[in-house]
């Protein structure tokens, strides 16, 4: 197990970003996404990384009126 907190946080952020991107682009259905998030979030002690990734991904994926 990696004991470097910065590297662990970076890896977790990258993992979350990848999963969110799969969902946003329709490459992962909601059943698999729900299962992933239920299982993965149960193992995360600190949700700061999730908050960072969600705020970034949802900002980038926002549908903006023309």
N, C-alpha and C positions, 0 to 999 in steps of 0.2 A: 504494500500500500504506500502511496506517495504521501509524505509528511509535509510537503511544501504547500502551505495554504494558498499561495498565489496561483500555483499551477493547478491545484485541485479546483479552485474557484473558476479559473479560465476554462478548464476542461468541462466543468458542470455547465457553465454559460454556453459553451459551444454545443454541448449535447442538447440543452434546452432549445437553443436557436434552431438546430437542425430539426428537432421534432416539431417545433412550431411552424417552420417553413414547410415541412411535409403536409401539415394540416392546412395551412393557408393555400397552398398550391393544389390541394385536392389529391395528394398522393397517399394520404392515410385517411381511412374512414373513421367516423366518430366512435365506433365500437372499439377499434384497436387503440385509438387515441385515448379514450377513457380508461381502458385497461392499463396502458402505459403510464398515464398520469397517476392513477390510483396506486399502482405499484411503486413507481419512482418517487413520488412525493412522500410516501410513507418512510423513505430512507433518508430524506433530506432534513438535516437539523436546522438549517438557517435558510429562510426563504428570500433573503436579500437578492441572491442571484436570479431567482425566478421573477421577482419584481422587476429587476433590471431588464431581463430578456423580454418579458411581456410588454413592458412599456415601450421598449425599442421596436419590437416586432409589430405591435399593433399600430404604432405611429407610422411605420413604413407601409403597412398594409391598408391603412385607412382609405376609404373611398371618399374622395374629395369632389364636391360639386363643381361643375364647370362654370 
